[in-house]
Amino acid sequence: MGDSTASTGQPAADPRAFDTTLVTAIEPGPLEAQVLLQAESLRRLPSPIAEVPFMAVQPRFGTRLGAASRKALSDLGVEYVYDNVVGPYAFYGIVNKAAGLSIARRRASTPYLTLVDGDLLWLRPPAWVVDPAADFMARAGEADLGTTLEDDTAGYWRQVTQRFGLSVDDFGWMTSKPEGVRIKEYYSSGIASARREGPVFEQYFAILKRLFDERIASRRTHVYHHDQMALTLAAVKHAAVRVEYPWAMNYNFNMLTPEDVDIRFLSEISVLHYHGSFYDTLWPKAEPYLGHLPQDAQTLVRASAPFAIRLTAIERLVRKALTTQRNKRMKRHLSRCDYL
């Protein structure tokens, strides 16, 4: 464990290492193509991970997925759920992740839930997804909202942790990814697992809503990464045993910051987190890297990318109206925030 409260040791082989339900957020538009690609990449693996339940949740108001997408998901063994539970927080799409988990906690039957971003590509079978001795699992987050306690986010961290009944001393130390900076315990929400009946994911949604209700913001990142701060607060406060995923379980492949991509790791990783790299604008930068991926993964990506947003006329109108309304609400929210 070193100097962190989060263990980085890989658990021994255990049949319970894949006893989880994957949960992702989905809506008509960009997320459809991403989630379908992820499901295809997952189901092809020669591993127990290929058989896990997978739930795609649409937890805020909007047009539902079309029949073709629902059938494609069903054919891949992905359960689509629509249930508007986001409410007044709909102006920030990342809230969908925590809201989706609140739905999955009621519907799933596995002992764990694993939150996955839509833009993940499963390349190789992981040795494990859940450690049956742990309450929570995720990899270390990025340094931009993490803190060394000697940087310009230290004040934010001290004030926010205090508001939630914690102290920065309650957080261990870990090494940020991808920067390699020693920071206080701070987790990525790209892929994270917790006990389904435990309090972590329930509190994740509650804490995230409270961050918005109390108009808390960071001077550095505003409300961006609120979801990761909420997840970290919930884990440290409610998970006695926290295990850190290896870098290979959530490797950042972001063509907005290609300097962070090390091609030596592309031949080893299990899960590629490609962000917007498979869309038109970044695809020319991403495509040359495909040769470092498994051949079948290359074939899947080339069959789908670059992604195009295909919406019906009604879906486009609804999406435009909702986006305009939500952007106005976000702008108003940011103007009223207390920047720490």
N, C-alpha and C positions, 0 to 999 in steps of 0.2 A: 504493500500500500504506500510505502514511501511517506511523503509529507502530505498526503491527501486523505480525506475521509472516504474517497471513492476508490474502490479496488480496481486495478487494471488487469488482474490475472484472469486468464481464460478458464472458465469452469471445465471440469472433466466431462467427458462424453456422457450424456444422460438422455434417455428417451424423452424427457420433459423439456429438452432444450428448444423444441419447436412447438410447444403447447401454447399457442397464442393465436389471436385473430389480428390480422393487419387491418388498419383503419386509415382511410384517406378521405380528404374532402374533394368534392367534384361539383362542377356546374357546367352548363352548356358553354362551349367556347374552348379556350386553350387547354383547360384541365382535362377535357374529354380525351384528346389525343395522348396526353401525358399518361393518364391513368391506364388507358388501353395498352400503351407500349409497356408500362411497368408490369401489368398483369401478364402480358405475353412473355416478357423476359423472365418473370418469376416461374410461371408454369412449365417452362422448358427445362428447368434445372433438374439434374438427377440427384435429388435430395429431398428429405422430408419437408423442407421449406416449401417445395412446390405444391404441397397438399394442404397447406394451412388455409383456414377460412379467411376470406378477404371481403371487406365491407367498404363500399364507396358511398359516402354520406353527403347529401346536399342539405345543409342545415339552415339556410337562410332563404328568404323569399326570392322567387324568380321563376322563369319558365323551367319546366322539368326537362330532363334529357329526352331526346327524341327516341322513337321506337328502335331505330337502327342501332343507336349507341347502347340502349338498354339490352338489346339482344346480344350485341357483341360482348358486353360485360357478363351477361348470364352464361354465354358459351364458354367464357374463361373462368367460370365459377366465382364471379364477383357479385355480391349482393348489393343492389342499389337501393338506397333508402332516402326518401324525401321527408323532412320534418322540420318545419320552420321554428327553431328554438333560439336563434341568434338575437332576435328582437331589436332593441335600440342600438346594438353594437354592429349592425350590418354595414356601417360605413367603412369598416376596416376588415378586409377579406380574410386576414390571417386568423381572425377570431373563429372562422369556420373550423379550424383544426381542433381547438378545444371543445367547441360546440358539438362537433361530430363524435368526439369521444364520449360526451355525455349521453348521446343516443346509443352508441355501441355498448356502453356499460350495461344498459338495460336489455339489449338484444342478444349479445354474445353469450357463449357458455364456457369458453376457455378460461383457465385461471389467469391468463395475462392478456393484455391488449398491447399492440405495437403500433404506435402512430407513425405513419410514413407520409412524407411529402409526395405529391403527385409526380414530381420530376426526378424520380429515382429509377435507375436501370440496374437490374440484378444481373451481374456478369458471371459470377462463380458461386458455387454453394458455400455459404458460411458454415463455420464449425458449430455455431450456436446462435440463437437469437435471444433466448431468455435463460438466465441463470436462476434455477429454481430456489436458490438460497437468497436471492436478492429481491428487494422491494421495487427497485427502479434501475434502469439501464439506459444510458445515452452516451454519446461521445462528448468530449470537451468542445465548448463553443469557440467562437472567434474572439479576438482581442478587442474589437471596436467598442463593445459594451462591457466586456470583462474589465476587471480592475487589478492593478498591481498594488493598490492602496497608496501609490505615489504618483498617480496620474490624474487627469482632469475628470475622471469618472468616479474617483474615490468618494467625493462628497455625495454624489447621487446614491452610491451603494450604501453608504452609512445611513442616509436618511430613509431610503426605501426599506432596507432590512429592519430598521427600528420601527417603522410603521406597521410592519407585519410581525412584530414580536420577536425579532431575531437580532443578532449582532453579526458583523462581518467576521467575528471570531468563531462563529458557528460553521463557517464555510472553510473547507479544506483548500489545498492548493492543487492546481493541475496545470498542464501545459496546453496553451491555446492551439487550436488548429484553424488555419494552416500556419500561423505566424511563428509558433514555437515560443511564445512568451509565457512566463510564469505568472499565472493569474489566480485570483480567488475562484473557487468552484463555480463554474458557469457552463450550462449544458446547451447543446444544439437541439433544436426541435425537429430536425430533418428526419430522424428516426429515433424513437424513444419507446421504451417498454415499461410497464408497471402492472402491478397486480390489479386485475379487473375490479375486485371487490374492496381493494384498498383505497385510501383517501387521496392518493397523489393526483390522479387524473380528475377526480371530482373537484379537488381544490385548485387545480390548474385553471379550470374554467372560472371558478369563483374569484381567484386572485386576479386573473386577467380582466374580468369585468370591474373589479375594484380599482385597478390601475386607471381604467378609463373614467370611472365614476368620480375618483378623487383628482382627476385631471393631472396626473403625474406624468412628467416627461423628462427625458435626458437632454442636457444641453448639446451633447454630441450627436445623438441619433434620434432625438425627438421621441416618437412612439414606435419607431422601427425597432424590431427585436423585443417589443413588449411581451410577445408570446414566449420567448426564450427566458426572459426574466421571470415571468410568471411560473413557467415550468421549473426553473431552478429554485425559486422560493418554495414551491410546493414540495419538491423533492427533498430539499434540506430540512424542511420543517416536519415532513410526514413520512419519509422513507429512512428507516434505521440503517438498512443495508443498500448502498448505492454502488453499482458496478459501472465502470467506464468502458464503453465500446471501443475497440481498436479503430484506428484511422481507416482501415480497409472496409469497415462497415458503413461508412458515410463519407466518401472521398469527394471533396469539392472539385468540380470540373466546371469552372465558370470562365467563359471567354471574355467577360468584362475585366477579369484579372488573370490573363493567361500566364503571367509570371509565377503564379502560385502552383501551376500544374507541373508535376515532375513525372515525365513519361516512364521513369523506372518503376513507378508504383502501378501504372496502368495494367501491367501484366500480372499483378498480384491481388488487386482489390476485389471485394465481393459486391459492393454496392457503389455505383457511380451516381453522384448528385450533380446533375448537369445544369441545373438552373434554367436560364433561357437560351442555352447554347445550341439548341436544335431548332430554333426559329430562324426565319429568313435573314435577319440582320446579322446574326452571329454564326450561322451555319458555315460560311466560307472559312472562318477561323477554326471551327470545331472539326470539320470533315477530315483534315489531314491527320488528326489524332486517332481516327477510327481503326487504322491498321494495327494499333496496339491492343485492341479489344479482341475477345474470342470471336472466331469467324461467324458463329451463329448469331452473336450479338450484333456484329457488323451488319449482317443481313437484315435483322429486325429493324435496326435504326435506319438503314438506307431505304427500307420499304415505307417508313413513316415520315422521315425528315427530308427537307425542312417542313416543319409543321405549318399547316394553313388553318386559319380559323374559319370553319364552315358553319354558318348559321342561316336559318330560314329568315325570311323578311320580318316575320313577327318577332323571332328571337333577337334580331338585330335592333329592332325598335325598342323592345323591352330592355335589352342590355344597355343601349344608349341612354334611355331615360333613367334607369337605376344608377348607372355610372355617374351621370351628371348630378343626380340628387345626392349620392354618397360622397362624391368629391366635395360638394358644398358643405356637407355636414362635417367632413374631415377638416376642411379649412377652418370652419367655425370652432371645432374642438381644439385644434392646435392654437388658435388665437386666444383661448381661455386657459391653456395649460400653465401649470407651475413648473418651470424648467429648473431642475435641480443640478 
